[in-house]
Amino acid sequence: MERTVEPIANPALMSVKDYLRSEASGNLRHEFIGGRIHAMAGGSERHNLIAGNVFAALHGHLQGGPCRAYMADFKVRLEINREEIFYYPDVMVNCQRVGVEEFYLRFPCLIVEVLSPSTEMIDRREKLLNYPQINTLDEYVLVAQDTMEVTIHRREQRWAPEILTNREAVADFQSIKLSMQLSLIYSGLF
């Protein structure tokens, strides 16, 4: 999902409680970073299809097991240097019930972001710094939407990027023991 760069006009800091109440009752979605909210723009068709392809494969693979896949409208909550942060990952997987709340979770093992022109730098920089602070996160995956490119960052490899660009290349989501060819991730697009 895309995020506008500027916070909403109200410069006053919002409490987590007020943020969660506002998100539950509002039509617009916002990410929350240290008391400031950032409006989320709608995603493109391409963005939606890629996220849907990934979610469908993860959801099907995880059926009957302890892990669950979540998509777009469900948040992840982090605390970094006593600052509360809520993001809306495009797709994420959680394998434990601890830390799962009504509108967010705390302990994903896999997060996938589909890159958009307005969020690519946020996903590649800010979130690449923040997501690894989640001690249960094993993989952070970036999926380009305008070209066939999947970048996998793994805790096991100290978050060094593994970049896949070939249609027949296989993205190994080691945290959940699933392999997906890029042709499936980009099904219907390239």
N, C-alpha and C positions, 0 to 999 in steps of 0.2 A: 504494500500500500504506500502511496506517496504521502509525504509530510511537507507542509509548507515550512519555509526556513524561519519565518518570523513568528514569535509568540503572539497569542491573541492580545488585543489592544489593552486589556486590563493589566497594569504592571504589578498589582498586588499579588503576593504569593498565595497560592491556594493550598489548603490542607489536603492530605490524602483522602480523608473522609469525604470532604466536599467534592473532590475530583471523582471518586468512585460513584457517589450519588449522582453527579452530573452526567457521567458516562452512561449509567444505567437508565436514566430517564431521557437522555437527549438523542437526537437523530444524527448528530455529527460525532465523529470519533476524534480523540485527541491523545497524543502521547504526553506523558507527564515527566518532567525532568526538574527535580529540585524545587517543586512548587510552581513551576511555570508550565503552561500547557501549550501544545503545538497542534494546530488543526491538521487532520489527515485528509488529503485529497483522494478522490476516487482513482482506482487503477484502470489501466487500459485493458482492452480485450486480450491482448497478448499476455499481459501481466497476469490476468485472471486465469487464462488457459494454462499457463505454466504452473502457477500455484495449484490449480485444480489437478493437473496431471501428477504432481508430486504428492499432494495430499491423498489422492485416490490410491496410488501405489502403496504409500505408507499405511493408510487405513486398512487396506486389504491384507497387507503383510502382517499387521499387528493383531488381527482378529483372533480372539480366544486367548491372548496372552496378557501379561500385566501392563504392557505399555499402551498408551493412547496417543493418537495424533489429533492435533488441534489446528484450526485454521483461522486466519484473519481477524475475527471478532473477539478472540480470546487473548488476554494480555499476559505478559510475563512481568513479574515484579522483581526489581533488584534493589539492593541498598549498597551504595558505594560511598565511602567516606561520610557516612551518616546522612547521605542524600538519597531520598527515595526516587526511583525511576520506574516508569511503566512504559513498555513498548508494546506494539502490536506486530509481532512477527507474522510473516505470511503463512508459515507452517512451522509447527514445533511438535516435539514428542516428549512425553513424560512417562517414566516407568515406575513411579511410586505415588501412592496416594497422599503422602505427607506433603504439605505445602500446596495442595490444590484447594483453591477457594472458589466461590461462586463465579467470579468474573476474571480470575487470573490464576496463574501458578507461579511457583518460585523455583522449582528444580527441574528444568528440562534437561534432557541429555543430548538433544539435537534441535538446532534452530536453522531454518531455511528462510532467506530473504531473496525475493526476486527484485533485481535492480531496476530502478526507474531513473529517468534523467534528473528528477528533482531530489532523489534520495540516495543516489549512488555514493556520493562522498560521505554521507552520514553512515551508510551501511559499511563502507570500506574503512572508515576511520573511527568515528565515535562508537559504533556498535562493536567493531572489532576490538576496541579497547575495553568496552564495558561487558559484553557478553562473557568473555572468559573469566570474569570475576565470579560467575555462577559456578560453584565448586562441583556441581553434577554435570555440567556441560562438557561433552566429549567432542562435539563437532559443530562448527558454524559454517554453513554453506551459502554461497552467493551464486545466484543464477542470473546471468545476463538475459535480457529479453530481446535485444535487437541483433544479437549475434549468438551463435552457439558456443557458449562458454560457461562452464561450471567451475567454481573455485571452492575447494574444500579446505578448511582450516581445522586441524585436529590438535587437541590437547597433547596427545601422545607424541606429536611432532613439534611441540612448542609453538603451535599455531602457524607454522610455516605453510604457505599456500601450495596446494596441489591444483594445477590448472589443467582442465580437460577441455578440448576443443573439437575433437573428432566425433562425428555422428555415431561411430561404433564404440567410442570410449565408454568405459563403465565407471560410474560414480558409486564407490563403495561406502555405504553408510554403516561403518563398522559398529557404531554404538547400538544399532538394532539389527545387525546382520542381514542387511538388504543391499543388493546390487541392482542398479538401474542403468541401462544404456541411455546415453544422451538422446538417442532417437525417441525414447519413451518420454523423457522429460519434456522434449520439444514436440511431441506428437501433435500433428495438425498444423504445425507452424513452419517448419523448414523441410 
